[in-house]
Amino acid sequence: MKKFIFIFLIILLFLENCIFRNLAECGSTNCEDKTKNRFLSAVAYRLISRPGRGGLVIDAVNLSGADDNSVTYDSFTGRIVNTSWNEQKVRDVLQEFAYGGGATQTDIDAWVMMGPSRAIVEIIGMWTVNPKLAVASSGGNLSINPSGGSLSHLSHNFATGGPANDRGRFDQKIESWVDSPANTFVQSVATRGLNPVRQKIAFMESNYHMALNQDKDITDVQMFRHYDTIANDIARANRDSLGYEDILANISLSAPVATQYNHKKNVCENGVFKGNEDFAREYHQLFFGILGVGVDRSGINNKETAPAGNPESFNDHEAITIPNTAKALSDINVPVAGQFGFSDLVSSFSTGKHCTGNLLIYAANNTGNTSEQRIKTLSKTSINHPESRNSLPLIFVAGLADENLDADRSLLTGNPDSTITAKVAGIRSIWAGMQRKNLVEFLRKYAISEYFHNTNRIKFQHSVERTLSNANTTIVTNQELFNGLVRYDWELYSENIRPFRPVHDVFGGQTGLEASNTDDVFRNVHNTMVSGEYGKIGFWTGSRVERLKDYRTMLPRGENITVDEVARFLWKRLLGDSSYTYYGSLERAHLVALLQSGRDLPYFTCGSTVTSVTNCPAAVNYTPITESQVTTTFATLINSAGASNLFPTGAAQTTIDQHNENIGSAVDFILATPFNLVHIGRN
């Protein structure tokens, strides 16, 4: 009791200091004075806020998000023909939309046989659980009620008995400087049995298209609200007849967005507007892709005249539409939630300080008594704006599958490429062809179109995509996650990347193109390869190796499987290259050496009689083995090793352990190749 009274008195003592005053008045805890008081207030807050399991739980909407009748996807301009649908195309879809997937060969074969329209309905969707993706090879998938598959739900699951190795990583806090959303997201993608497609789409939307930033004032709780609202709205869109504009409107009116941009302070008092235009601009530019320059971009040079198709000139867009949108966003009330943040929910869209009357936006009157009414009406106009129709489909495609969308700067040749122009037009035509804009329907159609399956599609893998694809294709059992065999969040942090803390703030996270030009990325790829990070099968306890991983359950056969079979299986599973386009004689030689002997190729070529690397000149001098050598000088050695068996019947445990370690070395080698850093489309 005395402790409680002491804490209460401290709070009263500093109730009027600048932290509390600034928080209430302007949404910031920044103070220019009374530093000592600020420190003591923070101490008081921490004393009364521990212990506890903070946060929220939002039930997941367990629906695909689109019409699941395959007839919907049978006929549209650009759809590939059924006869071209094969394993390579299925694996390409898994690579881009499911973090590489984790499907069995049996399920992949079934998707090939059923054809593109039926298969894509099973692969791409917003269900929380998809038993055919990211399946555990042993130990079983995570068992949850589908409504418990939201990110906020999973945070609690991982912290109270689910596949997690440290409860503290998943405790939701109201501070903005912890990483529960990021840790939960990474664990969710890697967990066997959950649906990686849901996470891939929701992550793109919440970290790129509608990005918020926990390095600002966005708390854990607000970020969970932001992510789960986006995921649930996309999932329920078909059932509830939501157009994509309704999803954007809901997020535009949310408390997390109002906190990030601080338009929760926007008001009209005595006919005078007080506030900022930050989100008013990004509502058009980032959410809908509307810059006011026209689809032909003529508004850049001729700012006084409305570009073809646009309802207003660039100058009018800047001087009228954006300021009036800021007024439309007035009187949105977001309550304070503790000293360090704001509520995840708007308490009201009020009228007392809302800007009244007609507001000219896109050269038309926008009416409504509250910001909610105005923005929901405006969004239905924005979705049909010519620039929005052109921009939105490319935002989705660039974020998920193809960064080669500029005919003037082709990533393949550096020269204008007419095929890119045709591809972009086709992508836009799919979006335009939907009377009600539905994101999942669009992605399904795109994924079985010639605009996706073509040789000028290029997607450099940003750190999150590559790391979590590595996880999806290499995890055997959820026990690995529970024990923290590989800490995928640490792998991301080593590249200076944290989900929900986008490097470009509201303009989004690291892009694939940026990752391809970043020293940290290549340094980390090298370091994880030489340390055997992704392929490791256990960890050292201080006295022995605790073995957690047995690759036999993942392989086509658990015993008497040839080295060549394992090499080819790993290659197509990890890289999605089932046509073995990039699997040449040199790649095979490296993998055969590692799988058969546990040695790298130069050491392997010295022969098994050489038992010390110091007695192998090629290994000591790092002499590279050339492609011509593996097909001539060392051909017999490599072919013999490739034909040998792993896990022979009746093998001793020491042999099984060694063969598992050899597979782990091969895994790390494959994941360090350039083919894991960039995905190239195929016809």
C-alpha positions as CSV (number, residue, x, y, z in Angstrom):
1,M,0.0,0.0,0.0
2,K,2.8,2.4,0.9
3,K,4.5,1.7,-2.5
4,F,1.3,2.5,-4.3
5,I,0.8,5.8,-2.4
6,F,4.4,6.7,-3.2
7,I,4.0,6.1,-6.9
8,F,0.7,8.0,-7.0
9,L,2.3,11.0,-5.3
10,I,5.1,11.0,-7.9
11,I,2.6,11.0,-10.7
12,L,0.6,13.9,-9.1
13,L,3.8,15.9,-8.5
14,F,4.8,15.8,-12.2
15,L,1.3,15.8,-13.8
16,E,1.8,19.3,-15.0
17,N,5.2,18.9,-16.4
18,C,5.9,19.3,-20.1
19,I,5.7,15.6,-21.0
20,F,2.1,15.3,-20.0
21,R,1.1,18.7,-21.2
22,N,2.8,18.2,-24.6
23,L,1.3,14.7,-24.9
24,A,-2.2,16.0,-24.4
25,E,-1.9,19.1,-26.5
26,C,0.2,18.1,-29.5
27,G,0.8,14.3,-29.4
28,S,4.4,14.4,-28.6
29,T,6.5,13.7,-25.5
30,N,9.3,16.0,-26.6
31,C,10.2,18.7,-24.1
32,E,12.6,21.4,-24.2
33,D,12.9,21.9,-20.4
34,K,12.5,20.1,-17.1
35,T,14.6,17.2,-18.1
36,K,14.8,15.9,-14.5
37,N,11.0,15.9,-14.2
38,R,10.8,14.0,-17.5
39,F,13.1,11.3,-16.2
40,L,11.3,10.9,-12.9
41,S,7.9,10.8,-14.7
42,A,9.2,8.0,-16.9
43,V,10.4,6.1,-13.8
44,A,7.0,6.5,-12.2
45,Y,5.3,5.3,-15.4
46,R,7.5,2.2,-15.6
47,L,6.9,1.3,-12.0
48,I,3.1,1.3,-12.4
49,S,3.2,-0.5,-15.8
50,R,5.0,-3.6,-14.8
51,P,4.4,-6.5,-14.9
52,G,1.7,-7.3,-17.3
53,R,0.7,-8.7,-20.7
54,G,-0.2,-5.6,-22.6
55,G,-1.7,-5.4,-26.0
56,L,-4.8,-6.3,-27.9
57,V,-6.3,-9.3,-29.7
58,I,-8.1,-8.9,-33.1
59,D,-9.9,-11.9,-34.5
60,A,-8.7,-12.8,-37.9
61,V,-11.0,-12.9,-40.9
62,N,-10.3,-16.4,-42.4
63,L,-11.4,-15.8,-46.0
64,S,-9.5,-15.7,-49.3
65,G,-10.6,-12.2,-50.1
66,A,-11.9,-12.9,-53.6
67,D,-14.3,-15.1,-55.6
68,D,-13.0,-18.6,-55.3
69,N,-14.8,-19.9,-58.4
70,S,-12.1,-20.9,-60.8
71,V,-14.4,-19.7,-63.7
72,T,-13.5,-16.1,-62.6
73,Y,-9.9,-16.8,-63.7
74,D,-10.6,-18.8,-66.8
75,S,-10.8,-16.0,-69.4
76,F,-9.2,-12.6,-69.4
77,T,-6.8,-10.8,-71.7
78,G,-3.3,-12.0,-71.1
79,R,-4.0,-15.3,-69.3
80,I,-1.5,-18.0,-70.1
81,V,-2.8,-21.1,-71.9
82,N,-3.4,-24.2,-69.9
83,T,-0.8,-26.2,-71.8
84,S,2.0,-23.9,-70.7
85,W,1.1,-24.3,-67.0
86,N,3.9,-26.5,-65.4
87,E,5.9,-27.0,-62.3
88,Q,8.2,-24.1,-63.1
89,K,5.3,-21.7,-63.2
90,V,3.8,-23.0,-59.9
91,R,7.2,-22.5,-58.2
92,D,7.6,-19.0,-59.7
93,V,4.2,-18.1,-58.1
94,L,5.3,-19.6,-54.8
95,Q,8.6,-17.7,-54.9
96,E,7.0,-14.3,-55.3
97,F,3.7,-14.6,-53.4
98,A,4.4,-17.1,-50.7
99,Y,8.0,-16.4,-49.6
100,G,9.1,-19.4,-51.6
101,G,6.3,-21.6,-50.2
102,G,7.0,-24.7,-48.3
103,A,4.7,-27.0,-50.2
104,T,5.4,-30.7,-50.8
105,Q,6.2,-32.1,-54.2
106,T,2.9,-33.9,-54.1
107,D,0.9,-30.7,-53.7
108,I,2.9,-28.9,-56.4
109,D,2.3,-31.8,-58.8
110,A,-1.4,-31.6,-58.0
111,W,-1.5,-27.9,-58.7
112,V,0.2,-28.5,-62.0
113,M,-2.4,-31.2,-63.0
114,M,-5.4,-29.0,-62.0
115,G,-4.4,-26.1,-64.3
116,P,-3.8,-22.5,-63.6
117,S,-7.3,-21.3,-62.8
118,R,-8.0,-23.9,-60.1
119,A,-4.5,-23.9,-58.8
120,I,-4.2,-20.2,-58.3
121,V,-7.4,-20.2,-56.1
122,E,-5.7,-22.7,-53.8
123,I,-2.3,-20.9,-53.7
124,I,-3.1,-17.2,-53.4
125,G,-5.6,-16.1,-50.7
126,M,-5.8,-14.4,-47.3
127,W,-6.7,-17.4,-45.2
128,T,-4.8,-17.5,-41.9
129,V,-4.0,-21.2,-42.3
130,N,-3.2,-23.0,-45.6
131,P,-2.3,-26.6,-44.9
132,K,-0.7,-26.9,-48.4
133,L,1.8,-24.0,-47.8
134,A,4.7,-24.0,-45.4
135,V,3.9,-27.5,-44.2
136,A,6.0,-29.1,-41.5
137,S,8.0,-32.1,-42.8
138,S,7.8,-33.6,-39.3
139,G,6.4,-32.7,-36.0
140,G,3.1,-31.3,-37.3
141,N,1.8,-27.9,-38.2
142,L,0.8,-25.3,-35.6
143,S,-2.7,-26.0,-34.5
144,I,-4.8,-22.9,-34.0
145,N,-8.3,-21.7,-34.5
146,P,-8.3,-19.9,-37.8
147,S,-9.6,-16.8,-36.1
148,G,-6.4,-16.8,-34.0
149,G,-4.3,-16.3,-37.1
150,S,-4.1,-12.5,-36.9
151,L,-0.8,-11.0,-36.0
152,S,-2.0,-9.6,-32.7
153,H,-3.4,-13.1,-31.8
154,L,-0.2,-14.8,-32.8
155,S,1.8,-12.4,-30.6
156,H,0.0,-13.9,-27.6
157,N,0.2,-17.4,-28.9
158,F,4.0,-17.2,-29.4
159,A,4.4,-15.8,-26.0
160,T,2.3,-18.4,-24.1
161,G,3.2,-21.8,-25.4
162,G,3.4,-21.5,-29.2
163,P,6.5,-22.1,-31.2
164,A,8.6,-19.3,-29.6
165,N,11.9,-19.2,-27.8
166,D,11.5,-16.1,-25.8
167,R,8.2,-14.7,-24.5
168,G,9.6,-11.2,-24.1
169,R,10.1,-10.9,-27.8
170,F,6.4,-11.0,-28.3
171,D,5.0,-9.1,-25.4
172,Q,3.0,-6.2,-26.8
173,K,4.0,-2.8,-25.3
174,I,2.5,0.7,-25.6
175,E,6.0,2.1,-26.3
176,S,7.1,2.6,-29.8
177,W,10.7,1.4,-29.4
178,V,10.1,-2.3,-29.0
179,D,9.6,-4.9,-31.8
180,S,6.7,-7.2,-31.0
181,P,5.0,-6.7,-34.4
182,A,8.3,-7.4,-36.2
183,N,9.2,-10.4,-34.2
184,T,5.7,-11.8,-34.5
185,F,5.6,-11.2,-38.2
186,V,8.9,-13.0,-38.8
187,Q,7.8,-15.9,-36.6
188,S,4.5,-16.1,-38.4
189,V,6.0,-16.4,-41.8
190,A,8.4,-19.1,-40.6
191,T,5.8,-21.1,-38.6
192,R,4.7,-24.3,-40.3
193,G,1.0,-24.4,-41.0
194,L,0.3,-20.7,-41.2
195,N,-0.4,-19.0,-44.6
196,P,2.7,-17.1,-45.8
197,V,0.7,-15.5,-48.6
198,R,-1.4,-13.6,-46.1
199,Q,1.7,-12.3,-44.5
200,K,3.4,-11.4,-47.8
201,I,0.5,-9.3,-49.0
202,A,-0.2,-7.7,-45.6
203,F,3.5,-6.9,-45.1
204,M,3.7,-5.2,-48.6
205,E,0.7,-3.2,-47.8
206,S,1.7,-2.1,-44.3
207,N,5.4,-1.6,-44.9
208,Y,5.4,-0.2,-48.4
209,H,2.1,0.9,-49.9
210,M,0.5,2.2,-46.6
211,A,3.7,2.3,-44.5
212,L,3.8,3.4,-40.9
213,N,6.9,3.7,-38.9
214,Q,7.6,2.5,-35.3
215,D,10.6,4.7,-35.2
216,K,8.2,7.6,-35.0
217,D,5.2,7.6,-32.6
218,I,3.5,4.4,-33.7
219,T,3.3,2.0,-30.7
220,D,3.2,-1.8,-30.8
221,V,-0.5,-1.8,-30.3
222,Q,-1.2,0.7,-33.1
223,M,1.0,-1.3,-35.5
224,F,-0.9,-4.5,-34.7
225,R,-4.1,-2.7,-35.4
226,H,-2.8,-1.3,-38.6
227,Y,-1.5,-4.6,-39.9
228,D,-4.5,-6.7,-38.9
229,T,-7.0,-4.2,-40.2
230,I,-5.4,-4.2,-43.6
231,A,-5.2,-8.1,-43.6
232,N,-8.8,-8.5,-42.5
233,D,-10.2,-5.9,-44.8
234,I,-8.5,-7.6,-47.8
235,A,-9.7,-11.0,-46.6
236,R,-13.3,-9.9,-46.2
237,A,-13.5,-7.8,-49.3
238,N,-15.4,-10.3,-51.5
239,R,-17.8,-11.3,-48.7
240,D,-18.6,-7.8,-47.6
241,S,-18.6,-6.2,-51.1
242,L,-15.7,-3.9,-50.3
243,G,-13.9,-2.3,-53.2
244,Y,-10.2,-1.6,-52.7
245,E,-11.1,2.0,-52.2
246,D,-13.0,1.1,-49.1
247,I,-9.9,-0.6,-47.7
248,L,-7.9,2.5,-48.4
249,A,-10.6,4.7,-46.8
250,N,-10.7,2.6,-43.6
251,I,-6.9,2.9,-43.2
252,S,-7.0,6.6,-44.0
253,L,-9.4,7.2,-41.2
254,S,-7.5,5.0,-38.7
255,A,-5.9,6.1,-35.4
256,P,-2.4,4.8,-36.3
257,V,-2.4,6.9,-39.6
258,A,-3.7,9.9,-37.7
259,T,-0.9,9.4,-35.2
260,Q,1.9,9.0,-37.8
261,Y,0.9,12.1,-39.7
262,N,-0.5,14.0,-36.7
263,H,-3.6,15.2,-38.6
264,K,-5.5,14.2,-35.4
265,K,-4.8,17.9,-34.6
266,N,-6.5,19.2,-37.8
267,V,-9.4,21.4,-36.8
268,C,-11.4,24.4,-38.1
269,E,-12.0,27.1,-35.5
270,N,-14.0,30.2,-36.3
271,G,-13.7,29.4,-40.0
272,V,-9.9,29.1,-39.8
273,F,-8.1,25.9,-40.6
274,K,-5.4,24.8,-38.2
275,G,-3.4,21.7,-39.0
276,N,-1.0,20.1,-41.5
277,E,-1.3,18.8,-45.1
278,D,1.1,15.9,-44.7
279,F,-1.4,13.0,-45.0
280,A,-3.7,15.0,-47.3
281,R,-0.8,14.9,-49.8
282,E,0.1,11.2,-49.1
283,Y,-3.6,10.1,-49.3
284,H,-3.4,11.0,-53.0
285,Q,0.2,10.3,-53.7
286,L,1.0,7.2,-51.7
287,F,-2.3,5.5,-51.2
288,F,-3.9,6.1,-54.6
289,G,-0.8,7.0,-56.7
290,I,-2.2,10.4,-57.8
291,L,0.4,13.1,-58.3
292,G,-1.7,15.5,-60.3
293,V,0.6,15.4,-63.3
294,G,-1.6,13.2,-65.6
295,V,-1.0,9.8,-67.0
296,D,1.1,11.4,-69.7
297,R,2.9,13.4,-67.1
298,S,2.3,16.6,-69.1
299,G,1.3,18.4,-65.9
300,I,5.0,18.5,-64.9
301,N,5.8,21.0,-67.6
302,N,2.4,22.6,-68.1
303,K,1.1,23.2,-64.6
304,E,-1.8,25.5,-65.5
305,T,-3.7,23.2,-67.8
306,A,-5.4,20.0,-66.8
307,P,-3.5,17.0,-68.3
308,A,-5.5,14.7,-70.6
309,G,-8.0,12.8,-68.5
310,N,-7.4,14.7,-65.3
311,P,-10.1,16.9,-63.8
312,E,-7.7,19.6,-62.7
313,S,-4.3,21.1,-63.4
314,F,-1.2,20.4,-61.4
315,N,-1.4,23.8,-59.7
316,D,-5.0,23.3,-58.8
317,H,-4.2,19.9,-57.4
318,E,-1.5,21.4,-55.2
319,A,-3.3,24.6,-54.2
320,I,-6.9,23.4,-53.9
321,T,-7.2,19.6,-53.7
322,I,-4.5,19.0,-51.2
323,P,-5.4,21.8,-48.7
324,N,-9.1,20.9,-49.0
325,T,-8.3,17.2,-48.3
326,A,-6.5,18.4,-45.1
327,K,-9.8,20.1,-44.2
328,A,-11.7,17.0,-44.9
329,L,-9.5,15.2,-42.4
330,S,-10.4,17.5,-39.6
331,D,-11.8,16.7,-36.1
332,I,-10.5,13.1,-35.9
333,N,-10.2,12.3,-32.2
334,V,-7.5,9.9,-31.1
335,P,-7.3,9.4,-27.3
336,V,-4.1,9.4,-25.3
337,A,-3.2,5.9,-24.2
338,G,-0.6,6.2,-21.5
339,Q,2.4,8.5,-21.4
340,F,4.1,7.1,-24.5
341,G,1.4,6.8,-27.1
342,F,-2.1,7.1,-28.4
343,S,-5.0,4.7,-28.8
344,D,-5.2,2.3,-31.7
345,L,-8.8,3.4,-32.2
346,V,-10.4,6.7,-33.1
347,S,-12.9,7.7,-30.4
348,S,-15.0,9.9,-32.7
349,F,-15.3,11.7,-36.0
350,S,-16.7,14.9,-34.6
351,T,-18.5,17.9,-36.0
352,G,-17.6,20.6,-33.5
353,K,-14.3,21.5,-35.1
354,H,-14.8,19.8,-38.5
355,C,-14.4,22.1,-41.5
356,T,-17.9,22.6,-42.9
357,G,-19.4,23.3,-46.3
358,N,-18.4,22.2,-49.8
359,L,-14.7,21.4,-50.3
360,L,-13.5,21.4,-53.9
361,I,-11.4,18.3,-54.5
362,Y,-10.6,17.0,-58.0
363,A,-12.6,20.0,-59.2
364,A,-15.8,18.6,-57.7
365,N,-17.6,19.3,-54.4
366,N,-16.9,17.0,-51.5
367,T,-19.6,17.1,-48.9
368,G,-20.1,15.5,-45.5
369,N,-20.6,16.4,-41.8
370,T,-17.5,14.5,-40.6
371,S,-14.1,13.4,-41.9
372,E,-15.4,9.8,-42.1
373,Q,-18.2,10.8,-44.4
374,R,-16.0,12.9,-46.6
375,I,-13.1,10.4,-47.0
376,K,-15.3,7.5,-47.7
377,T,-17.0,9.5,-50.4
378,L,-13.7,10.9,-51.7
379,S,-12.1,7.4,-52.0
380,K,-14.8,6.2,-54.3
381,T,-13.8,9.1,-56.6
382,S,-10.1,8.6,-56.1
383,I,-10.2,4.9,-57.2
384,N,-11.5,6.0,-60.6
385,H,-9.0,8.8,-61.1
386,P,-7.0,8.2,-64.3
387,E,-3.7,8.3,-62.4
388,S,-5.0,5.9,-59.8
389,R,-6.1,3.4,-62.4
390,N,-2.6,3.6,-63.9
391,S,-0.6,3.6,-60.7
392,L,-2.2,1.2,-58.2
393,P,-1.6,-2.0,-60.2
394,L,2.0,-1.1,-60.7
395,I,2.4,-0.4,-57.0
396,F,1.2,-3.9,-56.2
397,V,3.3,-5.6,-58.9
398,A,6.5,-3.7,-58.0
399,G,6.1,-4.5,-54.4
400,L,5.6,-8.2,-54.9
401,A,6.9,-9.5,-58.1
402,D,8.5,-7.2,-60.7
403,E,10.7,-4.1,-60.5
404,N,11.4,-3.9,-64.2
405,L,8.4,-1.7,-65.1
406,D,10.1,1.3,-66.7
407,A,10.6,1.1,-70.4
408,D,13.0,3.9,-70.4
409,R,15.3,2.2,-67.8
410,S,15.1,-1.5,-68.4
411,L,16.9,-3.5,-65.8
412,L,17.9,-6.0,-68.4
413,T,19.6,-3.8,-71.0
414,G,19.6,-0.3,-69.7
415,N,17.8,0.7,-73.0
416,P,14.2,1.4,-73.8
417,D,12.3,-1.9,-74.1
418,S,9.1,-2.1,-76.0
419,T,8.2,-5.4,-74.3
420,I,8.0,-3.6,-71.0
421,T,5.5,-1.1,-72.4
422,A,3.3,-4.0,-73.5
423,K,3.7,-5.7,-70.1
424,V,2.8,-2.6,-68.2
425,A,-0.3,-2.0,-70.4
426,G,-1.3,-5.6,-69.8
427,I,-1.0,-5.3,-66.0
428,R,-3.1,-2.1,-66.0
429,S,-5.7,-3.8,-68.2
430,I,-6.3,-6.5,-65.6
431,W,-7.0,-3.9,-62.9
432,A,-9.1,-1.9,-65.3
433,G,-11.2,-4.9,-66.2
434,M,-12.5,-5.4,-62.7
435,Q,-15.7,-3.5,-62.1
436,R,-15.1,-3.7,-58.3
437,K,-11.4,-3.4,-57.5
438,N,-10.4,-6.5,-55.6
439,L,-6.7,-7.0,-54.7
440,V,-6.7,-10.7,-54.4
441,E,-8.6,-11.2,-57.6
442,F,-6.1,-8.9,-59.3
443,L,-3.1,-10.8,-57.9
444,R,-4.5,-14.2,-58.9
445,K,-5.1,-13.0,-62.4
446,Y,-1.7,-11.4,-62.7
447,A,0.0,-14.6,-61.3
448,I,-1.4,-16.7,-64.2
449,S,-0.9,-14.1,-66.9
450,E,1.8,-13.6,-69.5
451,Y,2.7,-10.4,-67.7
452,F,4.0,-12.4,-64.8
453,H,5.4,-15.3,-66.7
454,N,7.8,-13.6,-69.0
455,T,11.6,-13.2,-69.3
456,N,11.7,-9.4,-68.7
457,R,10.2,-9.8,-65.2
458,I,12.9,-9.1,-62.6
459,K,12.5,-9.0,-58.8
460,F,15.5,-8.3,-56.7
461,Q,15.0,-9.8,-53.3
462,H,15.0,-7.3,-50.4
463,S,16.3,-8.5,-47.1
464,V,12.9,-9.5,-45.7
465,E,11.9,-11.4,-48.8
466,R,15.2,-13.3,-49.0
467,T,15.5,-14.1,-45.3
468,L,11.9,-15.4,-45.0
469,S,12.0,-17.3,-48.2
470,N,15.1,-19.0,-46.8
471,A,13.2,-19.8,-43.7
472,N,10.1,-21.1,-45.6
473,T,12.1,-23.5,-47.7
474,T,14.5,-24.9,-45.1
475,I,12.6,-25.3,-41.9
476,V,11.6,-28.9,-41.2
477,T,9.8,-28.6,-37.9
478,N,8.3,-25.9,-35.7
479,Q,10.6,-27.2,-32.9
480,E,13.4,-25.3,-34.7
481,L,11.6,-22.1,-34.1
482,F,10.8,-22.9,-30.5
483,N,14.5,-23.5,-29.8
484,G,15.7,-20.6,-31.9
485,L,17.9,-22.7,-34.1
486,V,18.0,-19.8,-36.5
487,R,16.9,-16.4,-35.4
488,Y,15.5,-15.0,-38.5
489,D,14.9,-11.6,-36.9
490,W,18.6,-11.4,-36.0
491,E,19.5,-12.2,-39.6
492,L,17.4,-9.2,-40.7
493,Y,18.9,-7.0,-38.0
494,S,22.4,-7.9,-39.2
495,E,21.4,-6.2,-42.5
496,N,20.1,-3.1,-40.6
497,I,16.5,-4.0,-41.5
498,R,13.6,-4.2,-39.1
499,P,10.0,-4.8,-40.3
500,F,7.6,-1.9,-39.4
501,R,10.6,0.5,-39.3
502,P,10.8,1.3,-43.0
503,V,14.1,2.9,-44.1
504,H,12.1,5.5,-46.1
505,D,9.6,6.2,-43.4
506,V,6.1,6.4,-44.9
507,F,7.6,6.0,-48.4
508,G,8.3,2.4,-47.6
509,G,11.0,-0.1,-46.7
510,Q,14.1,-1.3,-48.4
511,T,13.5,-2.2,-52.0
512,G,14.9,-5.1,-53.9
513,L,16.9,-2.8,-56.1
514,E,18.4,-1.1,-53.0
515,A,19.3,-4.5,-51.4
516,S,21.2,-5.4,-54.6
517,N,23.4,-2.3,-54.1
518,T,23.9,-2.5,-50.3
519,D,27.1,-3.7,-48.7
520,D,25.4,-5.0,-45.6
521,V,23.3,-7.4,-47.7
522,F,26.2,-9.1,-49.5
523,R,28.3,-9.1,-46.4
524,N,25.6,-10.8,-44.5
525,V,25.0,-13.3,-47.2
526,H,28.7,-14.2,-47.2
527,N,28.8,-14.4,-43.4
528,T,25.7,-16.7,-43.1
529,M,27.2,-19.0,-45.7
530,V,30.5,-19.5,-44.1
531,S,29.0,-19.8,-40.6
532,G,26.5,-22.4,-41.8
533,E,23.6,-20.5,-40.4
534,Y,20.5,-21.6,-42.4
535,G,21.6,-25.2,-42.9
536,K,22.7,-26.0,-39.4
537,I,21.0,-29.0,-37.7
538,G,21.7,-28.2,-34.1
539,F,23.6,-26.1,-31.5
540,W,26.3,-26.5,-29.0
541,T,25.1,-26.7,-25.4
542,G,28.5,-26.3,-23.9
543,S,29.1,-30.0,-23.6
544,R,27.4,-31.6,-26.6
545,V,25.6,-30.9,-29.8
546,E,21.8,-30.7,-29.4
547,R,20.5,-32.0,-32.8
548,L,17.1,-30.6,-33.8
549,K,17.0,-31.1,-37.5
550,D,16.8,-34.2,-39.6
551,Y,16.5,-33.4,-43.3
552,R,15.4,-37.0,-44.1
553,T,11.7,-36.1,-43.6
554,M,12.0,-33.3,-46.2
555,L,13.7,-35.4,-48.9
556,P,11.9,-37.5,-51.5
557,R,13.2,-40.6,-49.7
558,G,14.6,-41.0,-46.2
559,E,17.2,-43.5,-47.1
560,N,19.3,-44.7,-50.0
561,I,18.9,-41.5,-51.9
562,T,21.7,-40.5,-54.3
563,V,23.7,-37.4,-53.8
564,D,22.6,-36.2,-57.3
565,E,19.0,-36.6,-56.3
566,V,19.4,-34.6,-53.1
567,A,21.3,-31.8,-55.0
568,R,18.6,-31.4,-57.6
569,F,15.8,-31.6,-54.9
570,L,17.5,-28.8,-52.8
571,W,18.2,-26.7,-55.9
572,K,14.6,-26.5,-57.0
573,R,13.1,-26.3,-53.6
574,L,15.3,-23.5,-52.3
575,L,15.5,-21.5,-55.6
576,G,12.3,-22.5,-57.3
577,D,14.3,-23.5,-60.4
578,S,12.5,-26.7,-61.3
579,S,13.6,-26.4,-64.9
580,Y,17.2,-26.3,-63.7
581,T,17.9,-23.3,-65.9
582,Y,20.8,-22.2,-63.7
583,Y,21.9,-25.6,-62.6
584,G,25.1,-26.1,-64.6
585,S,27.9,-28.5,-64.3
586,L,29.8,-26.2,-61.9
587,E,26.9,-25.8,-59.6
588,R,26.4,-29.5,-59.6
589,A,30.0,-30.1,-58.8
590,H,30.0,-27.8,-55.8
591,L,26.9,-29.5,-54.4
592,V,28.1,-33.0,-55.0
593,A,31.3,-32.2,-53.2
594,L,29.6,-30.8,-50.2
595,L,26.9,-33.5,-50.0
596,Q,29.2,-36.5,-50.5
597,S,32.2,-35.4,-48.4
598,G,31.3,-32.3,-46.5
599,R,34.2,-30.6,-48.2
600,D,34.2,-27.6,-50.5
601,L,35.0,-28.4,-54.2
602,P,38.8,-27.5,-54.2
603,Y,39.4,-29.7,-51.1
604,F,37.2,-32.4,-52.5
605,T,39.2,-32.6,-55.7
606,C,42.3,-33.6,-53.7
607,G,40.6,-37.0,-53.0
608,S,39.6,-38.8,-49.9
609,T,43.1,-40.0,-49.2
610,V,44.1,-36.4,-48.4
611,T,42.8,-36.1,-44.8
612,S,44.1,-32.6,-44.0
613,V,43.2,-29.4,-45.8
614,T,46.8,-28.2,-45.3
615,N,47.9,-31.0,-47.7
616,C,45.6,-29.9,-50.5
617,P,47.2,-27.1,-52.5
618,A,43.9,-26.2,-54.2
619,A,42.3,-25.6,-50.8
620,V,45.2,-23.9,-49.2
621,N,45.6,-21.5,-52.2
622,Y,41.9,-21.0,-52.7
623,T,42.4,-22.2,-56.3
624,P,39.0,-22.0,-58.1
625,I,37.9,-25.1,-60.0
626,T,36.8,-24.1,-63.5
627,E,33.7,-25.4,-65.3
628,S,35.9,-27.1,-67.9
629,Q,37.7,-29.0,-65.2
630,V,34.6,-30.4,-63.7
631,T,33.6,-31.9,-67.1
632,T,37.1,-33.2,-67.9
633,T,39.7,-33.6,-65.2
634,F,37.4,-34.3,-62.3
635,A,34.4,-35.7,-64.2
636,T,34.9,-39.3,-63.0
637,L,35.4,-38.2,-59.4
638,I,32.3,-36.0,-59.4
639,N,30.1,-38.5,-61.2
640,S,31.0,-41.3,-58.8
641,A,30.3,-39.1,-55.8
642,G,27.0,-38.0,-57.4
643,A,25.9,-41.6,-57.8
644,S,26.7,-42.5,-54.1
645,N,23.9,-42.8,-51.5
646,L,23.1,-40.7,-48.5
647,F,21.4,-42.3,-45.5
648,P,22.1,-45.9,-46.5
649,T,19.8,-48.5,-44.9
650,G,21.0,-49.4,-41.5
651,A,23.4,-46.4,-41.2
652,A,24.8,-45.7,-37.8
653,Q,23.7,-42.5,-36.1
654,T,27.1,-40.9,-36.7
655,T,26.7,-41.4,-40.4
656,I,23.1,-40.0,-40.3
657,D,24.4,-37.0,-38.4
658,Q,27.2,-36.4,-40.9
659,H,24.9,-36.7,-43.9
660,N,22.5,-34.1,-42.3
661,E,25.4,-31.8,-41.7
662,N,26.5,-32.2,-45.3
663,I,23.0,-31.3,-46.5
664,G,23.1,-28.2,-44.3
665,S,26.4,-27.1,-46.0
666,A,24.7,-27.6,-49.4
667,V,21.7,-25.5,-48.2
668,D,23.9,-22.6,-47.2
669,F,25.8,-22.8,-50.5
670,I,22.6,-22.7,-52.6
671,L,21.2,-19.8,-50.5
672,A,24.4,-17.8,-51.1
673,T,24.3,-18.0,-54.9
674,P,23.2,-15.0,-57.0
675,F,20.1,-17.0,-58.0
676,N,18.8,-16.4,-54.5
677,L,19.2,-12.7,-54.7
678,V,17.2,-12.0,-57.8
679,H,14.3,-13.7,-59.5
680,I,14.0,-13.7,-63.3
681,G,10.7,-14.5,-64.9
682,R,10.3,-17.3,-67.5
683,N,7.8,-17.7,-70.3
